[in-house]
Amino acid sequence: MGILTEADQRLLPLALRENGGFHLAAEWYLRGWSPLWYQFYFHQAPQPNVVFVAGIASGKTTSVAASNIIDCLTIPYFRALNTSVTAKQAELPFEMAMGWIEGNPRLEHLIDDISLRPFPLIKFKNFSEYLFRTAGKDARFIRGQEFDRINFDECGLEPYGETVKVLRGRLRGNRVDGMPRMNRMDNTSSPTGVQWFRERFERGWHENPNANLEDYLSMRISTYMNTRLSKKTIELMEAEYSDEMIDVELRGMFPEYGMSMFPRSHVTACFDIGLNDAAEMALRPESGKPLPGYVVEEHPRHGITKFELPWEAGHQYILGGDPGTDGPPKRNAGVIFALDATTYPRKVVYFDWVDGRGSYNPFLTSYKYAIRKYHPIYKGMDTTGTQKAIDELAFENHGISIDSINFNRDKDAALNTLQMMISNHELTMPMIRGLERQILSYSREAERDHKLAQDIVMALAITALLSRYVPDEYRDNRKMSSEAGPRNRRARTTRNARR
């Protein structure tokens, strides 16, 4: 290419894997960024299947973005894809790439075009492309395309492993210039309890005597390996976590949920990635304007913190919440759920993991918004313990009347109701990382650990308990148990008294 500078002509050939100059190209083109040893190892891996299990702040996203950019720069007609269950996660490397590209004279002249809609795409002058978009259920959004390299980010959120099979089928063929594609599949994720992901990790783990190290490489990178983090920073992280959470979040160890109140197989059956897909297609249509009523907000580390589906005429909704003043993922963060209680299974249509910033007001503002949007037939929140003043605060400052839940009395009933709904697959939920982690780690024994975040579970349990009081005409021809009848009458009386 005539656009190459003298530095390009010297560095780009060196950056090819066979020449081992990834670190030199990264420092030159990526504003002085230099890979740590494991980031270099990740890029250079010769195996066609790489699993990267990472603790928080270990540099996983940086590794992926830098590695793929250098591939695109050095290999003409190269096609790279970063995909995930959610749009935010799929686009995190794009945000990092833009920080390296914009205003960078060493790199900008090698970029042909950058588009944001319908999904982010970086085109290089050598006809390579780097694409960022969600996979969709069973990779429905990726079918029909071919790539050299695919990274399935936070793949541990995909419950069944079917997406990986479809993505592998996209790694095939030759490039436009006739050269065979790289055919490399990266699976990067923080550790989860998903069985297929653990099995894939074992295929390339050097300590497994039955591993296939020719075709698979597995890396477990802990937070402690990132030498760019100070000792104090890591100590502050440790102070927030229980011993089990330190193993998972910092050491990159797969969690053990053997004592969970909610069995993984049943929890998995209740997650429906199709709900995430519906929101993605509504918010980012390939043509036309986004549809109203849908909201998805994601934190780059903690995943989805807000999820909304539209209100539907003729449907009946239940609203429940657990107040808090902290923010995700801490223990005292406020959480709100709304369920569509019209048919079975009950469907989560509203989730807000509220950043309280030291106040109950953000929680109450979100709660009031959900009331106005969904017009719930029952609405409740925990008003016991440290939240005992919330009832008065809600009524006086926000004009909210609620069906109070006394967790000193109703906690067991709420948790048991949620357990039955999940075991009977009477609940369907979007894939939300915080929800999955809290519900799978919850047990009566673990609850005694005051570092264990459980607010999402408590809010969902409150909402589940209120759903028992739904009148028969909204219960899809199912009858309430005789046990629920008196409680139902009590709930209706409370509600009518507070109107």
N, C-alpha and C positions, 0 to 999 in steps of 0.2 A: 504493500500500500504506500502511495506517495505521501501520506500524512504522517508517516512514522518519523519521529525525531531520531537523532543519533543515539540518545539514551534508550529509546524503544528498541532500536535495532540490536542493541547490545543485551538488554535485559529480557526481552520477551523469549528469545531462544533459551536463555538460562533458566527461565521459570518453568519450562517443561519438566514433567516428573523425572524423566530419564537424566536430566541434568541437575536436579536437586536444588534449584535456585528459588524455590517458593518464597523463602524469607527475604531474599534480596528484592524480588518484585513487589512483595507486600510492603516493605518499608518505603520503596520509591513511589508506588502508585496509591497507597492507602494512608497517606499523611503520616508516615513514620511508624505505623503499626507493625510490630514484630511478633510473630507467633511464639507462644510458649512451646515447650517440647512436644506436648500432646496435641497441640493444634497443628504443628508441622507433621506429626505422625498421622493424624487424621487425614490431612490432605494427600500425603504420599501413599496411603494404603493401597496395595495392589489388588486386594480382594474386591470382588464385585458387589459384596454385601457387607455393609459396615453398620454396626449398632453402637451408638454413642449414648450411654446412660450417664446423666450429669447431675451433680448437686447444683444448688442455686449459685449464681454468680461465678460459675466455673468457666464462662466464656464460650458456651455452646453455640449461641446464635452468631457471635463474632466469627467463630471457626467456620461455620457454614457459609456465611456471607463472603468472607475473604477467599475461601477455597474456590467457590463457584465463580467469583469475579475473575480470579486469575485464570481459571480454565477458559472462561469466555474470552478473555483478552488474548490468550495464547493459542487457542484452537479455532480456526475459522469454521463457521457454520455450526458451532457447538450450541446445543439447546439444553438449558438447565431449568428445572422447576423446583420451587419451594412450595410445598402444600401442607395443609393441616386440616383439622376438623373445623376450626374457626378462622374467619378472615383475618382477624388481628394477628393471630399466631402465624398464619401463612405470610403475612406482610412484614413481620419484624425484620427479617434480613434486608428487605427493600428499604426500610427506614434507615438502617445502618449503612447500606450502600449509598443512599443519597447524601449522607453525611460525609462520605469519602469523595463523592463525585462533584457536588456543587462547589463552584469556586476553586476547583483544583486544576491548575493548568497542566499538571502531569498526566491527568486522566481524562479531562473533559474532551479533548480533541479526538479521543478514541471512542467516544459515545456518539451514536448516530441519532437516537431519539429516545425519549422517555415518555410513556403514556400512563395515565392513572385509571382510565375507564375503558372497558368495564372492570378491569383489574390491572394492577401495576405490571408494566413490561419495560425492560431495559433492552434496547437494541444497540449493538456495537457496530463499529465501522467495518469490521471483518465479517459481518452478517451473522454473528452469534447473537443469541437471545437468552435473557434471564427472566423467567415468568414467575409470578407470585399469585396464587389463587387457592381457594378451598378445594378440597377433593370432592366433597359431597358424599352422601351415603354410598358405600361401595364404589367410590371414585367415579361417580356418575358425571362429574364435570370435566373429567380428564380423558374420557374415552375418545378414541379416534385420533389421538395425537401421538407423536413419537419424540422421545427425548434421549439425550446422552446420559443425563444424570438427574436423579430425582431425590430430593430430601423430604421425607415425611416427618414433619416436625410435630413434637408432642404426640407421637403415634400411640403412646400408652393410653390415650383417651379413647382410642377406637376399640370397642369391646370384643370384636370377633376376629379381626385380622383379615377380613375379606378385601379391604382396601389395598393392602400390600400386594395381594395376588394380582389385582387389576393393574396396579401401578407397575409391577414387574413386566406385565405385557406391553407397557408403553415404552420400555427400554429395548429397542430393537432396530434393525435395519441399518442403512447407510446414510451419511450426510449428503448434502447436495453435491459436494465435490467427490462423492464416491467412497470416501473413507468410512470404515465401520464405526458405529457409535460406541461410546465408552461402556454403556450398559451397567452403570453403577447405581445401586440403591442404597441410600443412607436412611437409617431409622434413628432419629435423635429424640430423646425425651427425658424428662425427669422420671424417676422410677415410679411405677404404678403396680398394682396387683394383677393386671391383665395377664392371663395365662399364656396367650400366644406370644406376647412380647417377651416374657421370661424365657419361653422355649427358644425363641429366635436368638436371644442373648446367649443362651447356653451353647448354641451351635458354633459360636465363634469365641467362646471364653477359654482362655489358655489353661485354666485350671480344670476344665472338664475333659476327662480322658477320652471321651467320645466325640469331641469337637471336630468340625470340618474346617481346619484352619487354612485350607487352600481357597475355599470359596467364601468364608465368613471371618470377619474380624469384629470382636466386641471390646469396647473400651468402657471402663467405669472410672469416671473422673469426678473426684470429690471437690468440694469447695476449698478444702485445705491445700489442694494442688495449685491453686491460682496464687502464685507468689506476688501478684500485684495487689492482693488484698492485705490490709494491715492486720496484725494480730488483734488489735482492739476491735476492728470491724467484725471479725469472726466471733470474738467473745460476745459482742452485742447480739449477734444472731443466735448464738447458743443460749443466751439468757432468756430468749423468747420461747424456746422449744423444750418439749419433754425429751427424754432419752430416745424414745422411739422416733420422734420427729427429727432428731439430730441424725439418726441413722439414715432416714429417708431423704430429708431435705439437704443435708450437708455432706453425708458420706456416700450418697448415691446408692444405698442398699434398697433392694426390693422390700416393700412392706409385708408384714405378716398380719393378716386380718382374721386369724383363726377364731378369736373370741368375740368377733363383732356380733352385735345384736341383729345385724342385717346381712344375711348371706350374699356373697358376691354374685352368685348365679341369678338370684332374684333381683338384685339391684340392677345388674346388667340388663335384664329383661325389661326393666322399667325405663331405661334411657332410650330415647329415640332421636338419633342424629337427623332424622327427617325434619324435626322441628327447627334445628339449626339451619338446615338447608332452606326451609321455607322462608325463614327470616333473611338469609343471605340473598335469595333470589328476589325477594321483595325490596330489599334495601339497595341492591346493586344489579338491577336488571340490565341486560345487555342492550336494551333499547328502551327508551321512555324514561319517565320519572319514577323515583322510588314510591312504593305504595305507602299510604298513611297507616299509622297504628303499630308499626314495627320499630323496635329499638333494640340494639345490641351494643353494649359498652364493655370493653375488655381492658384489663390491666395486663401489661406485658409479662408480668411474673405470675400473677394470681389467676389469670384467665378471666372468664366472663364475670362481671360484677353487676350487670343489669341486663335483663332480657324481658322484652314485652311483645306480646301478640295482640292483634286488634280485638276490641270488644265486638261481640256478635249479637245482633238483635235476637231476642227470644231465648238467649242462654242465661243460665243462672250461675253466679259466681260466689266463691267463698274467699275471704281475705283473713290472713293471719300474720302475726309478726312477733318478733322477740326484740324488744328495744335494746339499744346500746349506744354508747357514746364514742367508741373507738372505731377503727377502720380495718378493712381486710388486710391480712388474714387473722387478726388478733381475736382473742377470746370474747371481748365485749363489743364486737361490732354488731350493729343492728341489722336485722334481716327481715324481709317482707316477702310473702308468697301470696299469689292469687291462683285459685284453681277454678277451671270450668267444671262445674258440678252437674252439667246437664245430662251427660251420658257417661258410661263406663268405657275405658278407664278414665278416671279423673285426669284432667290435663293441666299441667303448670303453664299458665299464660303470663305470669308476672313474677319476676324475681329481682330483688334489689338488695345487694350486699352493701350496706350504706357506710360511707365514710363520715362518721359523726363529728370528727375534729373536736372532740371534747364536749359535745352538746347533744341533747336529744332532739333538737329542732330539725336537723336534716332527716332523721328517721320519721318524725311526725309529718314533715312536708311530703315525703315520699308516700307515706301511708294515706294522707289526705288526697294526694294525686290519684292513687290507685282506687280510692273510694269513688271519686268523680268519674273515673274512666270506666270502671266495671260495675258500679252500683251493686255491691255484694249483698246477698240476702242475709248473710251472717258475717260479722267482722269481729275479730278478737285479738288480744295480745296478752302476753304475760305481764301482770301488774303486781307481782310479788317481789319479795327480797329487795334488792337495791333499786328495783324499778317501781316500788310501791306508790311513788308520787306521780307516775306517768299518767294514770287515769285522770287525775285532776288537771295536770298540765295539758293533756290532750284536749280536754273539754274546754278549759278556760282560754288557752292561747290559740287553739286551732279549730275549735268548734266541732271536735270529733267525739261522737258517742260510740262506745265500744261494748262488746260482750266480753267482759273480763274473764280471763282464764286464771284460776288460782292454782299455780303449779305445786303449791304445798299439798294440794288435794288431788289435782287432776293430772299430774305429771305421768304417773304410771299408765293411766287410761289413754293419754295422748300418745305416748311412745308405743303402747301395745296396739293402738289403732293404726299407727304408721307401720308397725311391723306386719300387721295383718294385710294392709293394703299392698305393701311391697311383696310379701310372700304370695299373695293371690294375683299379683300383676294388675292391680286395680288403679295404678298410677302410671302416668306417662310423663317423662320429663326431658327437656333438652339436655344435651351433654354439657355439664358445667363442672369444671375441674374441682372447685372448692366444695361443691355439693358432694361429688363422688368421694373425695378424700375424707370429708367429715363423716359421712354416713357409713363408710366402710370401716372406719377406725373407731366408731362409737361402740362402747360397751358399758354396762353398769359399773364394772370394775375400773375401766379407764377413766370414767367420769370423775373419780376421786382425784385424778391428777389435774390440778388447777391450771396447768399450762395447756391442757387439751382444749382446742377450740371446738365448740359444739353448738354455736348459735344457729347455724343453718339447720341442723337437725331439730333443734327445739322449735324453731319457727315453722318448719314443715310439719312437725308433730302437732302443733297447735292447729294448723290449718286442716290437717287430717282429722283431728277430733271434731272440729266444727262441721266438717263434711258429713259426719254421722247424723247431723240434725236436719239435713236437707229433706224437705217434704216429699212424700211418696211420689207425687206427680213428676218430680224431677230426678227420680232415681232409676230411670231406665227399666221400669217394671220390676225392680228388685225391692223386696220388703225389708224394712229395718228390723233388727233383732229385738226381742222383747226387752233385753237388757238396755237397749238404747232409748227406748220409749220415754221413760221418766226424764232422762237427761235432755231429750229433745224438747219435752214440754217446758222444762226449766229454761232452756236456752231461748225458746220463743218468748217466754214471759219476760226474761231479762231484756230481750231486744225490744219488745213492745213498750216496756216501761221506760226505755231510754230514748224513744223517738222524740 
